[in-house]
Amino acid sequence: MSRSGYSDDCGGWDLICWRGAVNSAIKGKRGQAFLVELRDALDAMPEKRLVADTLEADGQFCTLGVLGSKRGIDMSTIDAHCRESVSHAFGIAEAMAAEIVYENDEHPGSYELQVDGRYKLIHETPELRWQRMRKWVESNIQQVAP
């Protein structure tokens, strides 16, 4: 099982309900405020790189870890593989914590079309992960009408 807690065993109504919880968490007032703060923390990083499978490793961070560092959270006390622990530490819904962790950790890379017509997997670097996650965060921030 992944750090997000997601598995292939979920289906039917359980999956529909879970996706609804994720959607509500992201679009809600608390989720939107969190995403804006997260975007600003990502933008403030001196080195635009993100790691996977942990909140922090050797001074580098996953997407959530970036905000944890900015907030001064002691992430060594958080079980990075427990979405309840992560969501509590960051003040967000479990569904939102799991979704951000999934997006950060589970993307293997992208495919590039080769001259011979075949596709080649280009593994994601920490820099590409930062770019992808920054774009994901921005795409989930709802524009408020004036």
Backbone bond lengths (Angstrom), bond angles and torsions (degrees), N, CA, C in turn:
res aa  C-N    CA-C-N  psi(-1)  N-CA   C-N-CA  omega(-1)  CA-C   N-CA-C  phi
1 M - - - 1.452 - - 1.533 108.43 -
2 S 1.299 115.51 146.94 1.460 121.13 -177.71 1.529 110.97 -82.07
3 R 1.309 115.96 169.34 1.461 122.60 178.34 1.528 110.97 -60.32
4 S 1.332 117.45 -27.82 1.464 121.14 -179.48 1.524 112.17 -72.03
5 G 1.320 116.44 -20.71 1.459 120.14 -175.48 1.514 112.29 88.91
6 Y 1.325 117.92 -1.28 1.449 121.57 179.24 1.524 109.63 -73.82
7 S 1.323 116.00 147.77 1.464 120.70 176.84 1.522 108.53 -146.27
8 D 1.315 115.85 170.76 1.462 121.12 178.73 1.521 112.23 -82.78
9 D 1.327 117.97 -1.76 1.460 122.20 -176.03 1.524 113.45 -81.20
10 C 1.301 117.84 -11.13 1.462 121.49 -176.94 1.528 109.65 -87.05
11 G 1.298 116.23 133.53 1.460 119.37 178.78 1.518 110.42 -158.37
12 G 1.315 115.91 177.95 1.461 121.82 175.81 1.507 113.63 58.70
13 W 1.337 114.77 -136.36 1.456 120.82 -176.97 1.511 112.35 -64.73
14 D 1.341 117.17 -32.89 1.464 119.42 178.51 1.527 110.56 -59.79
15 L 1.316 116.16 -43.33 1.463 120.61 179.91 1.528 110.66 -67.58
16 I 1.308 116.93 -42.05 1.468 121.29 178.46 1.532 110.22 -60.90
17 C 1.318 116.48 -44.36 1.469 120.28 179.22 1.528 111.29 -65.67
18 W 1.335 116.25 -41.22 1.462 119.54 179.85 1.529 111.10 -63.69
19 R 1.336 117.06 -45.18 1.465 119.75 -179.77 1.526 110.07 -63.05
20 G 1.336 117.24 -33.89 1.459 120.76 175.66 1.523 111.48 -64.75
21 A 1.338 116.43 -39.93 1.466 121.07 178.32 1.527 110.45 -65.28
22 V 1.331 116.75 -41.57 1.473 120.77 177.77 1.521 109.79 -61.63
23 N 1.326 116.09 -48.22 1.459 121.44 -178.91 1.528 111.40 -60.25
24 S 1.315 117.02 -45.03 1.470 120.88 179.47 1.523 111.54 -64.13
25 A 1.328 116.06 -41.09 1.468 119.99 -179.07 1.516 110.99 -64.64
26 I 1.310 117.15 -42.97 1.461 121.02 -178.31 1.526 111.60 -70.52
27 K 1.318 117.55 -40.51 1.466 120.80 -175.49 1.522 114.27 -85.05
28 G 1.325 116.61 -12.38 1.466 120.17 -179.75 1.518 112.27 -70.42
29 K 1.319 115.81 167.29 1.467 122.28 -177.58 1.533 111.29 -58.66
30 R 1.329 117.11 -45.81 1.465 121.05 -179.73 1.521 110.86 -65.39
31 G 1.332 117.14 -42.73 1.461 121.26 179.68 1.515 112.26 -64.81
32 Q 1.322 116.89 -40.43 1.461 120.61 179.62 1.532 111.03 -66.63
33 A 1.316 117.02 -41.68 1.466 120.13 177.72 1.528 110.22 -63.11
34 F 1.326 116.02 -39.07 1.463 120.68 178.47 1.529 110.94 -63.53
35 L 1.331 116.64 -44.26 1.468 120.24 -179.14 1.533 112.02 -63.99
36 V 1.306 117.21 -38.32 1.469 120.41 177.68 1.526 109.63 -64.86
37 E 1.320 116.75 -44.41 1.465 120.55 177.74 1.532 110.91 -64.00
38 L 1.324 116.61 -39.05 1.465 121.66 178.68 1.528 110.85 -65.32
39 R 1.329 116.83 -43.71 1.467 120.82 177.37 1.525 111.02 -58.22
40 D 1.322 115.70 -45.33 1.461 119.90 -179.45 1.532 111.33 -64.41
41 A 1.327 117.33 -37.69 1.462 120.96 178.14 1.525 110.89 -67.33
42 L 1.327 116.79 -40.53 1.469 120.35 177.12 1.534 110.31 -62.63
43 D 1.315 116.38 -43.84 1.466 120.79 -179.51 1.522 112.15 -64.55
44 A 1.323 117.64 -30.19 1.462 121.97 -177.46 1.534 113.17 -81.76
45 M 1.322 117.69 -7.25 1.470 120.10 -178.58 1.522 110.52 -63.59
46 P 1.332 118.23 131.45 1.458 119.61 177.22 1.537 112.04 -68.38
47 E 1.321 116.62 -39.05 1.467 121.72 175.39 1.513 107.44 -114.09
48 K 1.307 117.09 117.90 1.460 122.74 -175.87 1.526 109.91 -83.07
49 R 1.355 115.70 79.86 1.461 122.82 -178.98 1.531 108.54 -141.42
50 L 1.317 116.85 141.50 1.462 121.14 176.42 1.523 109.89 -128.76
51 V 1.326 115.74 141.50 1.462 121.61 176.31 1.525 109.38 -98.98
52 A 1.318 115.63 168.06 1.466 121.87 177.71 1.526 109.41 -118.13
53 D 1.315 115.86 162.97 1.464 125.08 171.28 1.524 115.64 71.83
54 T 1.307 118.88 7.97 1.457 121.83 177.61 1.521 109.01 -162.71
55 L 1.321 116.62 159.91 1.463 119.87 175.55 1.520 111.20 -75.21
56 E 1.351 115.20 -39.18 1.466 120.22 -177.55 1.518 109.51 -148.54
57 A 1.321 116.31 139.21 1.466 122.08 176.04 1.521 108.55 -147.51
58 D 1.299 116.64 114.86 1.467 122.18 176.46 1.531 112.75 52.83
59 G 1.319 116.15 44.30 1.457 120.07 177.97 1.518 115.23 79.56
60 Q 1.329 116.85 4.51 1.466 121.13 175.40 1.523 108.20 -110.55
61 F 1.322 116.05 156.08 1.457 120.38 -171.10 1.517 112.40 -131.95
62 C 1.349 114.98 156.06 1.463 120.38 166.66 1.526 106.33 -82.82
63 T 1.311 117.40 -178.97 1.464 121.04 -177.37 1.525 111.63 -56.26
64 L 1.329 117.46 -49.31 1.461 119.75 179.32 1.525 111.35 -68.23
65 G 1.314 116.82 -36.05 1.454 121.00 -179.84 1.514 113.37 -60.87
66 V 1.326 116.84 -31.15 1.466 120.98 177.31 1.527 109.83 -58.95
67 L 1.314 115.76 -46.14 1.467 119.96 -179.83 1.528 110.41 -71.92
68 G 1.328 116.62 -36.61 1.460 119.61 176.54 1.517 111.45 -58.89
69 S 1.318 116.14 -42.75 1.457 121.03 178.44 1.530 110.70 -64.08
70 K 1.324 116.54 -44.75 1.472 120.89 179.82 1.532 110.99 -61.93
71 R 1.334 116.05 -37.04 1.462 120.25 179.87 1.532 112.84 -79.75
72 G 1.322 117.15 -10.22 1.463 120.62 -178.32 1.516 113.59 78.66
73 I 1.320 117.32 25.05 1.465 121.74 179.82 1.533 109.27 -76.44
74 D 1.323 116.81 134.84 1.463 121.39 174.96 1.529 106.88 -79.34
75 M 1.311 116.38 96.63 1.465 120.54 -174.45 1.519 113.59 -77.18
76 S 1.339 117.24 -10.23 1.462 119.78 177.30 1.526 111.25 -68.82
77 T 1.330 117.15 -17.39 1.470 121.13 179.94 1.529 112.34 -92.50
78 I 1.326 117.55 -2.95 1.467 122.12 -177.29 1.525 109.34 -100.60
79 D 1.315 116.85 131.35 1.467 120.50 173.63 1.524 107.08 -78.81
80 A 1.330 116.24 103.00 1.468 121.67 -175.40 1.520 112.81 -64.53
81 H 1.335 117.89 -13.92 1.465 121.80 -179.89 1.530 112.30 -100.79
82 C 1.316 116.87 9.18 1.469 122.14 178.68 1.521 108.43 -118.96
83 R 1.327 116.50 106.62 1.470 118.51 -175.20 1.521 112.58 -64.54
84 E 1.323 118.22 -26.45 1.462 120.59 176.62 1.529 109.96 -66.52
85 S 1.324 116.54 -43.91 1.456 121.70 178.47 1.533 110.71 -64.12
86 V 1.317 116.41 -44.11 1.465 121.55 -179.16 1.525 110.42 -65.56
87 S 1.322 116.58 -46.51 1.468 119.23 -177.98 1.527 111.21 -63.76
88 H 1.328 116.72 -38.60 1.466 120.32 178.83 1.534 110.52 -64.87
89 A 1.318 116.82 -44.25 1.469 121.05 -178.38 1.520 112.19 -63.61
90 F 1.339 116.98 -33.06 1.457 120.55 -176.74 1.529 113.61 -99.74
91 G 1.333 117.04 -4.27 1.463 120.53 177.35 1.514 114.17 70.19
92 I 1.343 116.27 35.03 1.470 120.84 178.76 1.523 109.33 -128.64
93 A 1.315 115.84 166.04 1.459 121.65 178.48 1.528 110.41 -65.50
94 E 1.333 115.50 147.83 1.466 120.24 177.49 1.520 111.56 -55.31
95 A 1.317 116.76 -40.16 1.466 120.38 -178.40 1.526 110.74 -62.43
96 M 1.310 117.24 -38.45 1.465 120.56 179.44 1.530 110.95 -70.92
97 A 1.316 116.74 -42.21 1.468 120.54 178.01 1.526 109.85 -60.00
98 A 1.326 116.89 -45.95 1.465 121.10 -179.41 1.521 111.21 -62.90
99 E 1.309 116.93 -41.02 1.466 121.03 -178.60 1.527 111.72 -65.84
100 I 1.322 117.06 -43.05 1.464 120.24 179.28 1.526 110.17 -65.63
101 V 1.324 117.00 -42.76 1.461 120.81 178.10 1.526 110.45 -62.73
102 Y 1.329 116.61 -43.21 1.467 120.49 178.33 1.527 110.56 -59.83
103 E 1.312 116.53 -48.46 1.460 120.70 -179.75 1.529 110.87 -60.94
104 N 1.312 117.14 -40.27 1.465 121.43 -179.43 1.535 111.82 -67.75
105 D 1.327 116.92 -43.56 1.471 121.40 -168.59 1.516 116.01 -93.59
106 E 1.310 118.84 -30.84 1.460 120.72 -165.01 1.526 116.02 -96.90
107 H 1.288 118.57 7.90 1.466 121.24 -178.68 1.521 109.48 -94.35
108 P 1.340 119.08 111.36 1.458 120.91 -174.40 1.529 114.10 -74.55
109 G 1.298 117.12 -24.04 1.461 121.86 -176.10 1.512 109.37 147.18
110 S 1.305 116.28 -157.75 1.453 120.14 179.17 1.524 109.16 -133.72
111 Y 1.307 114.64 163.73 1.459 119.80 -179.79 1.513 110.11 -102.34
112 E 1.309 114.70 138.22 1.455 121.42 -179.97 1.524 108.40 -118.70
113 L 1.326 116.15 131.50 1.463 121.31 178.91 1.520 109.61 -73.63
114 Q 1.318 115.70 126.97 1.464 122.04 -179.51 1.529 110.30 -92.60
115 V 1.309 116.23 165.89 1.466 122.46 -179.25 1.526 110.98 -58.90
116 D 1.340 117.03 -34.39 1.466 120.78 -178.34 1.527 113.41 -79.32
117 G 1.341 117.43 3.52 1.459 121.07 177.46 1.523 113.98 91.33
118 R 1.317 117.96 -6.21 1.466 121.23 178.25 1.524 109.52 -92.29
119 Y 1.319 114.76 159.72 1.457 120.57 177.71 1.522 109.73 -100.71
120 K 1.315 115.49 143.07 1.455 121.74 178.65 1.526 108.16 -120.71
121 L 1.350 116.03 132.95 1.457 120.22 177.88 1.530 109.13 -75.11
122 I 1.316 115.87 124.20 1.452 122.54 175.12 1.531 106.08 -102.30
123 H 1.332 116.57 108.29 1.458 120.65 -177.21 1.526 110.99 -64.48
124 E 1.300 114.30 143.23 1.453 120.14 -175.76 1.530 111.26 -76.30
125 T 1.298 115.89 129.27 1.464 122.50 175.31 1.525 108.49 -89.37
126 P 1.329 117.96 164.42 1.471 119.87 174.99 1.531 112.87 -57.26
127 E 1.327 117.14 -32.91 1.466 120.55 178.31 1.530 111.39 -70.19
128 L 1.326 116.62 -41.62 1.464 120.13 177.25 1.525 111.19 -67.55
129 R 1.339 116.93 -35.10 1.470 120.37 176.57 1.522 108.94 -62.12
130 W 1.333 118.09 -42.84 1.458 120.46 178.72 1.529 110.18 -59.38
131 Q 1.325 116.60 -47.58 1.467 120.38 -178.97 1.529 111.42 -60.26
132 R 1.337 115.76 -44.56 1.467 119.98 -178.16 1.526 110.75 -66.15
133 M 1.328 117.35 -43.80 1.459 120.30 -178.51 1.526 111.82 -70.71
134 R 1.312 117.69 -35.37 1.467 120.39 176.45 1.526 109.11 -61.69
135 K 1.333 115.40 -42.84 1.461 120.54 178.50 1.540 110.65 -65.48
136 W 1.342 116.92 -40.31 1.467 121.04 179.20 1.523 110.11 -62.59
137 V 1.328 116.90 -46.16 1.464 120.79 179.96 1.526 109.60 -59.69
138 E 1.319 116.54 -49.70 1.470 120.33 -179.23 1.528 111.53 -59.95
139 S 1.321 116.69 -40.49 1.474 120.26 -177.82 1.525 112.61 -67.10
140 N 1.336 117.53 -18.12 1.456 120.83 -179.62 1.518 113.24 -100.49
141 I 1.321 116.83 -0.68 1.462 120.34 174.78 1.518 108.36 -85.97
142 Q 1.304 116.18 123.75 1.455 121.67 -177.81 1.528 109.15 -86.57
143 Q 1.287 115.52 134.08 1.463 120.44 178.29 1.522 108.21 -76.89
144 V 1.337 115.78 127.41 1.456 121.18 -179.98 1.520 108.41 -88.72
145 A 1.320 115.34 130.32 1.469 120.13 178.84 1.512 109.86 -69.43
146 P 1.349 117.44 140.24 1.479 120.78 -179.69 1.506 112.59 -68.79
